């Protein structure tokens, strides 16, 4: 991988980590069970994407 490609992966890791954190924060403030489950699934998906990007390193 080139340095530029590594920077893209590093940037993607940061974004996925941020999205996962935000989803968890919002989920903890929700009252509606259906919405909470939806946001929880989004957080899990961002976690999976993070692991995929991390695997590239």
mmJSON file of the N, C-alpha and C atoms, coordinates in Angstrom:
{"data_MODEL":{"atom_site":{
"group_PDB":["ATOM","ATOM","ATOM","ATOM","ATOM","ATOM","ATOM","ATOM","ATOM","ATOM","ATOM","ATOM","ATOM","ATOM","ATOM","ATOM","ATOM","ATOM","ATOM","ATOM","ATOM","ATOM","ATOM","ATOM","ATOM","ATOM","ATOM","ATOM","ATOM","ATOM","ATOM","ATOM","ATOM","ATOM","ATOM","ATOM","ATOM","ATOM","ATOM","ATOM","ATOM","ATOM","ATOM","ATOM","ATOM","ATOM","ATOM","ATOM","ATOM","ATOM","ATOM","ATOM","ATOM","ATOM","ATOM","ATOM","ATOM","ATOM","ATOM","ATOM","ATOM","ATOM","ATOM","ATOM","ATOM","ATOM","ATOM","ATOM","ATOM","ATOM","ATOM","ATOM","ATOM","ATOM","ATOM","ATOM","ATOM","ATOM","ATOM","ATOM","ATOM","ATOM","ATOM","ATOM","ATOM","ATOM","ATOM","ATOM","ATOM","ATOM","ATOM","ATOM","ATOM","ATOM","ATOM","ATOM","ATOM","ATOM","ATOM","ATOM","ATOM","ATOM","ATOM","ATOM","ATOM","ATOM","ATOM","ATOM","ATOM","ATOM","ATOM","ATOM","ATOM","ATOM","ATOM","ATOM","ATOM","ATOM","ATOM","ATOM","ATOM","ATOM","ATOM","ATOM","ATOM","ATOM","ATOM","ATOM","ATOM","ATOM","ATOM","ATOM","ATOM","ATOM","ATOM","ATOM","ATOM","ATOM","ATOM","ATOM","ATOM","ATOM","ATOM","ATOM","ATOM","ATOM","ATOM","ATOM","ATOM","ATOM","ATOM","ATOM","ATOM","ATOM","ATOM","ATOM","ATOM","ATOM","ATOM","ATOM","ATOM","ATOM","ATOM","ATOM","ATOM","ATOM","ATOM","ATOM","ATOM","ATOM","ATOM"],
"id":[1,2,3,4,5,6,7,8,9,10,11,12,13,14,15,16,17,18,19,20,21,22,23,24,25,26,27,28,29,30,31,32,33,34,35,36,37,38,39,40,41,42,43,44,45,46,47,48,49,50,51,52,53,54,55,56,57,58,59,60,61,62,63,64,65,66,67,68,69,70,71,72,73,74,75,76,77,78,79,80,81,82,83,84,85,86,87,88,89,90,91,92,93,94,95,96,97,98,99,100,101,102,103,104,105,106,107,108,109,110,111,112,113,114,115,116,117,118,119,120,121,122,123,124,125,126,127,128,129,130,131,132,133,134,135,136,137,138,139,140,141,142,143,144,145,146,147,148,149,150,151,152,153,154,155,156,157,158,159,160,161,162,163,164,165,166,167,168,169,170,171],
"type_symbol":["N","C","C","N","C","C","N","C","C","N","C","C","N","C","C","N","C","C","N","C","C","N","C","C","N","C","C","N","C","C","N","C","C","N","C","C","N","C","C","N","C","C","N","C","C","N","C","C","N","C","C","N","C","C","N","C","C","N","C","C","N","C","C","N","C","C","N","C","C","N","C","C","N","C","C","N","C","C","N","C","C","N","C","C","N","C","C","N","C","C","N","C","C","N","C","C","N","C","C","N","C","C","N","C","C","N","C","C","N","C","C","N","C","C","N","C","C","N","C","C","N","C","C","N","C","C","N","C","C","N","C","C","N","C","C","N","C","C","N","C","C","N","C","C","N","C","C","N","C","C","N","C","C","N","C","C","N","C","C","N","C","C","N","C","C","N","C","C","N","C","C"],
"label_atom_id":["N","CA","C","N","CA","C","N","CA","C","N","CA","C","N","CA","C","N","CA","C","N","CA","C","N","CA","C","N","CA","C","N","CA","C","N","CA","C","N","CA","C","N","CA","C","N","CA","C","N","CA","C","N","CA","C","N","CA","C","N","CA","C","N","CA","C","N","CA","C","N","CA","C","N","CA","C","N","CA","C","N","CA","C","N","CA","C","N","CA","C","N","CA","C","N","CA","C","N","CA","C","N","CA","C","N","CA","C","N","CA","C","N","CA","C","N","CA","C","N","CA","C","N","CA","C","N","CA","C","N","CA","C","N","CA","C","N","CA","C","N","CA","C","N","CA","C","N","CA","C","N","CA","C","N","CA","C","N","CA","C","N","CA","C","N","CA","C","N","CA","C","N","CA","C","N","CA","C","N","CA","C","N","CA","C","N","CA","C","N","CA","C","N","CA","C","N","CA","C"],
"label_alt_id":[null,null,null,null,null,null,null,null,null,null,null,null,null,null,null,null,null,null,null,null,null,null,null,null,null,null,null,null,null,null,null,null,null,null,null,null,null,null,null,null,null,null,null,null,null,null,null,null,null,null,null,null,null,null,null,null,null,null,null,null,null,null,null,null,null,null,null,null,null,null,null,null,null,null,null,null,null,null,null,null,null,null,null,null,null,null,null,null,null,null,null,null,null,null,null,null,null,null,null,null,null,null,null,null,null,null,null,null,null,null,null,null,null,null,null,null,null,null,null,null,null,null,null,null,null,null,null,null,null,null,null,null,null,null,null,null,null,null,null,null,null,null,null,null,null,null,null,null,null,null,null,null,null,null,null,null,null,null,null,null,null,null,null,null,null,null,null,null,null,null,null],
"label_comp_id":["UNK","UNK","UNK","UNK","UNK","UNK","UNK","UNK","UNK","UNK","UNK","UNK","UNK","UNK","UNK","UNK","UNK","UNK","UNK","UNK","UNK","UNK","UNK","UNK","UNK","UNK","UNK","UNK","UNK","UNK","UNK","UNK","UNK","UNK","UNK","UNK","UNK","UNK","UNK","UNK","UNK","UNK","UNK","UNK","UNK","UNK","UNK","UNK","UNK","UNK","UNK","UNK","UNK","UNK","UNK","UNK","UNK","UNK","UNK","UNK","UNK","UNK","UNK","UNK","UNK","UNK","UNK","UNK","UNK","UNK","UNK","UNK","UNK","UNK","UNK","UNK","UNK","UNK","UNK","UNK","UNK","UNK","UNK","UNK","UNK","UNK","UNK","UNK","UNK","UNK","UNK","UNK","UNK","UNK","UNK","UNK","UNK","UNK","UNK","UNK","UNK","UNK","UNK","UNK","UNK","UNK","UNK","UNK","UNK","UNK","UNK","UNK","UNK","UNK","UNK","UNK","UNK","UNK","UNK","UNK","UNK","UNK","UNK","UNK","UNK","UNK","UNK","UNK","UNK","UNK","UNK","UNK","UNK","UNK","UNK","UNK","UNK","UNK","UNK","UNK","UNK","UNK","UNK","UNK","UNK","UNK","UNK","UNK","UNK","UNK","UNK","UNK","UNK","UNK","UNK","UNK","UNK","UNK","UNK","UNK","UNK","UNK","UNK","UNK","UNK","UNK","UNK","UNK","UNK","UNK","UNK"],
"label_asym_id":["A","A","A","A","A","A","A","A","A","A","A","A","A","A","A","A","A","A","A","A","A","A","A","A","A","A","A","A","A","A","A","A","A","A","A","A","A","A","A","A","A","A","A","A","A","A","A","A","A","A","A","A","A","A","A","A","A","A","A","A","A","A","A","A","A","A","A","A","A","A","A","A","A","A","A","A","A","A","A","A","A","A","A","A","A","A","A","A","A","A","A","A","A","A","A","A","A","A","A","A","A","A","A","A","A","A","A","A","A","A","A","A","A","A","A","A","A","A","A","A","A","A","A","A","A","A","A","A","A","A","A","A","A","A","A","A","A","A","A","A","A","A","A","A","A","A","A","A","A","A","A","A","A","A","A","A","A","A","A","A","A","A","A","A","A","A","A","A","A","A","A"],
"label_entity_id":["1","1","1","1","1","1","1","1","1","1","1","1","1","1","1","1","1","1","1","1","1","1","1","1","1","1","1","1","1","1","1","1","1","1","1","1","1","1","1","1","1","1","1","1","1","1","1","1","1","1","1","1","1","1","1","1","1","1","1","1","1","1","1","1","1","1","1","1","1","1","1","1","1","1","1","1","1","1","1","1","1","1","1","1","1","1","1","1","1","1","1","1","1","1","1","1","1","1","1","1","1","1","1","1","1","1","1","1","1","1","1","1","1","1","1","1","1","1","1","1","1","1","1","1","1","1","1","1","1","1","1","1","1","1","1","1","1","1","1","1","1","1","1","1","1","1","1","1","1","1","1","1","1","1","1","1","1","1","1","1","1","1","1","1","1","1","1","1","1","1","1"],
"label_seq_id":[1,1,1,2,2,2,3,3,3,4,4,4,5,5,5,6,6,6,7,7,7,8,8,8,9,9,9,10,10,10,11,11,11,12,12,12,13,13,13,14,14,14,15,15,15,16,16,16,17,17,17,18,18,18,19,19,19,20,20,20,21,21,21,22,22,22,23,23,23,24,24,24,25,25,25,26,26,26,27,27,27,28,28,28,29,29,29,30,30,30,31,31,31,32,32,32,33,33,33,34,34,34,35,35,35,36,36,36,37,37,37,38,38,38,39,39,39,40,40,40,41,41,41,42,42,42,43,43,43,44,44,44,45,45,45,46,46,46,47,47,47,48,48,48,49,49,49,50,50,50,51,51,51,52,52,52,53,53,53,54,54,54,55,55,55,56,56,56,57,57,57],
"pdbx_PDB_ins_code":[null,null,null,null,null,null,null,null,null,null,null,null,null,null,null,null,null,null,null,null,null,null,null,null,null,null,null,null,null,null,null,null,null,null,null,null,null,null,null,null,null,null,null,null,null,null,null,null,null,null,null,null,null,null,null,null,null,null,null,null,null,null,null,null,null,null,null,null,null,null,null,null,null,null,null,null,null,null,null,null,null,null,null,null,null,null,null,null,null,null,null,null,null,null,null,null,null,null,null,null,null,null,null,null,null,null,null,null,null,null,null,null,null,null,null,null,null,null,null,null,null,null,null,null,null,null,null,null,null,null,null,null,null,null,null,null,null,null,null,null,null,null,null,null,null,null,null,null,null,null,null,null,null,null,null,null,null,null,null,null,null,null,null,null,null,null,null,null,null,null,null],
"Cartn_x":[0.843,0.0,0.885,0.43,1.16,0.826,1.616,1.349,-0.021,-0.38,-1.675,-2.818,-2.696,-3.72,-3.829,-2.695,-2.71,-3.408,-3.197,-3.881,-5.39,-5.823,-7.257,-7.842,-7.121,-7.6,-7.641,-6.606,-6.564,-7.73,-8.023,-9.145,-10.465,-10.614,-11.833,-11.995,-10.886,-10.945,-11.477,-10.973,-11.424,-12.906,-13.353,-14.773,-15.662,-15.292,-16.11,-16.143,-15.016,-14.962,-15.855,-15.81,-16.65,-18.134,-18.511,-19.916,-20.411,-19.574,-19.957,-20.174,-19.274,-19.392,-20.663,-20.926,-22.125,-23.4,-23.418,-24.598,-24.857,-23.815,-23.976,-24.456,-23.942,-24.377,-25.85,-26.257,-27.651,-28.568,-28.125,-28.93,-29.242,-28.28,-28.481,-29.471,-29.756,-30.695,-32.102,-32.257,-33.549,-34.493,-35.771,-36.819,-37.54,-37.696,-38.416,-37.574,-38.129,-37.392,-37.032,-37.944,-37.673,-36.535,-36.576,-35.51,-34.181,-34.255,-33.057,-32.41,-33.221,-32.709,-32.084,-32.711,-32.19,-30.817,-30.695,-29.424,-28.372,-28.79,-27.862,-27.307,-28.157,-27.714,-26.735,-26.99,-26.068,-24.707,-24.707,-23.452,-22.691,-23.405,-22.765,-22.174,-22.889,-22.394,-21.124,-21.094,-19.894,-18.733,-19.026,-17.992,-17.425,-18.302,-17.859,-17.008,-17.438,-16.663,-15.295,-15.263,-13.99,-13.056,-13.573,-12.752,-12.274,-13.111,-12.719,-11.578,-11.723,-10.669,-9.379,-9.529,-8.369,-7.643,-8.406,-7.822,-6.939,-7.167,-6.332,-4.929,-4.802,-3.485,-2.677],
"Cartn_y":[-1.18,0.0,1.239,2.23,3.491,4.286,5.321,6.188,6.849,7.236,7.888,6.923,5.682,4.683,4.414,4.358,4.173,5.331,6.536,7.693,7.598,7.092,6.905,5.889,4.792,3.762,4.316,5.059,5.663,6.634,7.408,8.344,7.585,6.515,5.706,5.096,4.651,4.111,5.153,6.362,7.44,7.744,7.75,8.025,6.932,5.688,4.585,4.562,4.871,4.916,6.043,7.197,8.331,7.982,7.391,7.046,6.03,5.073,4.069,4.736,5.618,6.327,7.168,7.905,8.759,7.923,6.806,5.94,5.455,5.043,4.564,5.674,6.882,8.005,8.322,8.363,8.673,7.548,6.311,5.156,5.194,5.592,5.638,6.712,7.651,8.723,8.457,7.42,7.143,6.401,6.673,6.002,4.957,5.242,4.348,3.098,1.942,0.677,0.338,0.625,0.316,1.17,2.464,3.349,2.984,2.647,2.267,1.037,0.058,-1.145,-0.813,0.082,0.498,1.156,2.047,2.74,1.757,0.799,-0.221,-1.031,-1.358,-2.077,-1.236,0.056,0.951,0.972,1.016,1.003,-0.29,-1.401,-2.688,-2.715,-2.152,-2.119,-1.278,-0.138,0.693,-0.031,-0.813,-1.616,-2.647,-3.28,-4.254,-3.589,-2.422,-1.691,-1.296,-0.869,-0.528,-1.733,-2.897,-4.108,-4.46,-4.24,-4.519,-3.597,-2.313,-1.373,-1.673,-2.014,-2.329,-3.555,-4.48,-5.672,-5.371,-4.237,-3.855,-3.456,-3.075,-2.661,-3.882],
"Cartn_z":[0.0,0.0,0.0,-0.717,-0.736,0.521,0.771,1.926,1.815,0.599,0.401,0.7,0.273,0.548,2.052,2.724,4.176,4.88,4.379,4.962,4.771,3.615,3.381,4.354,4.559,5.487,6.907,7.282,8.612,8.805,7.787,7.84,7.976,7.215,7.284,8.672,9.283,10.643,11.618,11.497,12.376,12.205,10.967,10.701,11.28,11.057,11.562,13.085,13.702,15.166,15.691,15.025,15.413,15.278,14.135,13.911,14.934,15.265,16.256,17.616,17.996,19.273,19.316,18.247,18.196,18.25,17.531,17.567,18.983,19.672,21.046,21.977,21.799,22.628,22.398,21.144,20.806,21.283,21.082,21.479,22.978,23.775,25.219,25.654,24.778,25.105,24.571,23.78,23.142,24.064,23.877,24.634,23.785,22.5,21.591,21.325,21.65,21.537,20.088,19.155,17.748,17.196,17.503,17.049,17.714,18.98,19.721,19.081,18.689,18.056,16.691,15.959,14.661,14.81,15.765,15.994,16.52,17.306,17.795,16.618,15.663,14.474,13.654,13.589,12.886,13.583,14.904,15.66,15.412,15.367,15.095,13.693,12.743,11.362,11.275,11.968,11.958,12.636,13.633,14.281,13.308,12.542,11.546,10.466,10.025,9.014,9.556,10.826,11.462,11.421,11.798,11.803,10.39,9.399,8.016,7.574,7.862,7.519,8.284,9.56,10.394,9.841,9.308,8.724,7.519,6.865,5.733,6.158,7.411,7.881,8.228],
"occupancy":[1.0,1.0,1.0,1.0,1.0,1.0,1.0,1.0,1.0,1.0,1.0,1.0,1.0,1.0,1.0,1.0,1.0,1.0,1.0,1.0,1.0,1.0,1.0,1.0,1.0,1.0,1.0,1.0,1.0,1.0,1.0,1.0,1.0,1.0,1.0,1.0,1.0,1.0,1.0,1.0,1.0,1.0,1.0,1.0,1.0,1.0,1.0,1.0,1.0,1.0,1.0,1.0,1.0,1.0,1.0,1.0,1.0,1.0,1.0,1.0,1.0,1.0,1.0,1.0,1.0,1.0,1.0,1.0,1.0,1.0,1.0,1.0,1.0,1.0,1.0,1.0,1.0,1.0,1.0,1.0,1.0,1.0,1.0,1.0,1.0,1.0,1.0,1.0,1.0,1.0,1.0,1.0,1.0,1.0,1.0,1.0,1.0,1.0,1.0,1.0,1.0,1.0,1.0,1.0,1.0,1.0,1.0,1.0,1.0,1.0,1.0,1.0,1.0,1.0,1.0,1.0,1.0,1.0,1.0,1.0,1.0,1.0,1.0,1.0,1.0,1.0,1.0,1.0,1.0,1.0,1.0,1.0,1.0,1.0,1.0,1.0,1.0,1.0,1.0,1.0,1.0,1.0,1.0,1.0,1.0,1.0,1.0,1.0,1.0,1.0,1.0,1.0,1.0,1.0,1.0,1.0,1.0,1.0,1.0,1.0,1.0,1.0,1.0,1.0,1.0,1.0,1.0,1.0,1.0,1.0,1.0],
"B_iso_or_equiv":[0.0,0.0,0.0,0.0,0.0,0.0,0.0,0.0,0.0,0.0,0.0,0.0,0.0,0.0,0.0,0.0,0.0,0.0,0.0,0.0,0.0,0.0,0.0,0.0,0.0,0.0,0.0,0.0,0.0,0.0,0.0,0.0,0.0,0.0,0.0,0.0,0.0,0.0,0.0,0.0,0.0,0.0,0.0,0.0,0.0,0.0,0.0,0.0,0.0,0.0,0.0,0.0,0.0,0.0,0.0,0.0,0.0,0.0,0.0,0.0,0.0,0.0,0.0,0.0,0.0,0.0,0.0,0.0,0.0,0.0,0.0,0.0,0.0,0.0,0.0,0.0,0.0,0.0,0.0,0.0,0.0,0.0,0.0,0.0,0.0,0.0,0.0,0.0,0.0,0.0,0.0,0.0,0.0,0.0,0.0,0.0,0.0,0.0,0.0,0.0,0.0,0.0,0.0,0.0,0.0,0.0,0.0,0.0,0.0,0.0,0.0,0.0,0.0,0.0,0.0,0.0,0.0,0.0,0.0,0.0,0.0,0.0,0.0,0.0,0.0,0.0,0.0,0.0,0.0,0.0,0.0,0.0,0.0,0.0,0.0,0.0,0.0,0.0,0.0,0.0,0.0,0.0,0.0,0.0,0.0,0.0,0.0,0.0,0.0,0.0,0.0,0.0,0.0,0.0,0.0,0.0,0.0,0.0,0.0,0.0,0.0,0.0,0.0,0.0,0.0,0.0,0.0,0.0,0.0,0.0,0.0],
"pdbx_formal_charge":[null,null,null,null,null,null,null,null,null,null,null,null,null,null,null,null,null,null,null,null,null,null,null,null,null,null,null,null,null,null,null,null,null,null,null,null,null,null,null,null,null,null,null,null,null,null,null,null,null,null,null,null,null,null,null,null,null,null,null,null,null,null,null,null,null,null,null,null,null,null,null,null,null,null,null,null,null,null,null,null,null,null,null,null,null,null,null,null,null,null,null,null,null,null,null,null,null,null,null,null,null,null,null,null,null,null,null,null,null,null,null,null,null,null,null,null,null,null,null,null,null,null,null,null,null,null,null,null,null,null,null,null,null,null,null,null,null,null,null,null,null,null,null,null,null,null,null,null,null,null,null,null,null,null,null,null,null,null,null,null,null,null,null,null,null,null,null,null,null,null,null],
"auth_seq_id":[1,1,1,2,2,2,3,3,3,4,4,4,5,5,5,6,6,6,7,7,7,8,8,8,9,9,9,10,10,10,11,11,11,12,12,12,13,13,13,14,14,14,15,15,15,16,16,16,17,17,17,18,18,18,19,19,19,20,20,20,21,21,21,22,22,22,23,23,23,24,24,24,25,25,25,26,26,26,27,27,27,28,28,28,29,29,29,30,30,30,31,31,31,32,32,32,33,33,33,34,34,34,35,35,35,36,36,36,37,37,37,38,38,38,39,39,39,40,40,40,41,41,41,42,42,42,43,43,43,44,44,44,45,45,45,46,46,46,47,47,47,48,48,48,49,49,49,50,50,50,51,51,51,52,52,52,53,53,53,54,54,54,55,55,55,56,56,56,57,57,57],
"auth_comp_id":["UNK","UNK","UNK","UNK","UNK","UNK","UNK","UNK","UNK","UNK","UNK","UNK","UNK","UNK","UNK","UNK","UNK","UNK","UNK","UNK","UNK","UNK","UNK","UNK","UNK","UNK","UNK","UNK","UNK","UNK","UNK","UNK","UNK","UNK","UNK","UNK","UNK","UNK","UNK","UNK","UNK","UNK","UNK","UNK","UNK","UNK","UNK","UNK","UNK","UNK","UNK","UNK","UNK","UNK","UNK","UNK","UNK","UNK","UNK","UNK","UNK","UNK","UNK","UNK","UNK","UNK","UNK","UNK","UNK","UNK","UNK","UNK","UNK","UNK","UNK","UNK","UNK","UNK","UNK","UNK","UNK","UNK","UNK","UNK","UNK","UNK","UNK","UNK","UNK","UNK","UNK","UNK","UNK","UNK","UNK","UNK","UNK","UNK","UNK","UNK","UNK","UNK","UNK","UNK","UNK","UNK","UNK","UNK","UNK","UNK","UNK","UNK","UNK","UNK","UNK","UNK","UNK","UNK","UNK","UNK","UNK","UNK","UNK","UNK","UNK","UNK","UNK","UNK","UNK","UNK","UNK","UNK","UNK","UNK","UNK","UNK","UNK","UNK","UNK","UNK","UNK","UNK","UNK","UNK","UNK","UNK","UNK","UNK","UNK","UNK","UNK","UNK","UNK","UNK","UNK","UNK","UNK","UNK","UNK","UNK","UNK","UNK","UNK","UNK","UNK","UNK","UNK","UNK","UNK","UNK","UNK"],
"auth_asym_id":["A","A","A","A","A","A","A","A","A","A","A","A","A","A","A","A","A","A","A","A","A","A","A","A","A","A","A","A","A","A","A","A","A","A","A","A","A","A","A","A","A","A","A","A","A","A","A","A","A","A","A","A","A","A","A","A","A","A","A","A","A","A","A","A","A","A","A","A","A","A","A","A","A","A","A","A","A","A","A","A","A","A","A","A","A","A","A","A","A","A","A","A","A","A","A","A","A","A","A","A","A","A","A","A","A","A","A","A","A","A","A","A","A","A","A","A","A","A","A","A","A","A","A","A","A","A","A","A","A","A","A","A","A","A","A","A","A","A","A","A","A","A","A","A","A","A","A","A","A","A","A","A","A","A","A","A","A","A","A","A","A","A","A","A","A","A","A","A","A","A","A"],
"auth_atom_id":["N","CA","C","N","CA","C","N","CA","C","N","CA","C","N","CA","C","N","CA","C","N","CA","C","N","CA","C","N","CA","C","N","CA","C","N","CA","C","N","CA","C","N","CA","C","N","CA","C","N","CA","C","N","CA","C","N","CA","C","N","CA","C","N","CA","C","N","CA","C","N","CA","C","N","CA","C","N","CA","C","N","CA","C","N","CA","C","N","CA","C","N","CA","C","N","CA","C","N","CA","C","N","CA","C","N","CA","C","N","CA","C","N","CA","C","N","CA","C","N","CA","C","N","CA","C","N","CA","C","N","CA","C","N","CA","C","N","CA","C","N","CA","C","N","CA","C","N","CA","C","N","CA","C","N","CA","C","N","CA","C","N","CA","C","N","CA","C","N","CA","C","N","CA","C","N","CA","C","N","CA","C","N","CA","C","N","CA","C","N","CA","C","N","CA","C","N","CA","C"],
"pdbx_PDB_model_num":[1,1,1,1,1,1,1,1,1,1,1,1,1,1,1,1,1,1,1,1,1,1,1,1,1,1,1,1,1,1,1,1,1,1,1,1,1,1,1,1,1,1,1,1,1,1,1,1,1,1,1,1,1,1,1,1,1,1,1,1,1,1,1,1,1,1,1,1,1,1,1,1,1,1,1,1,1,1,1,1,1,1,1,1,1,1,1,1,1,1,1,1,1,1,1,1,1,1,1,1,1,1,1,1,1,1,1,1,1,1,1,1,1,1,1,1,1,1,1,1,1,1,1,1,1,1,1,1,1,1,1,1,1,1,1,1,1,1,1,1,1,1,1,1,1,1,1,1,1,1,1,1,1,1,1,1,1,1,1,1,1,1,1,1,1,1,1,1,1,1,1]
}}}
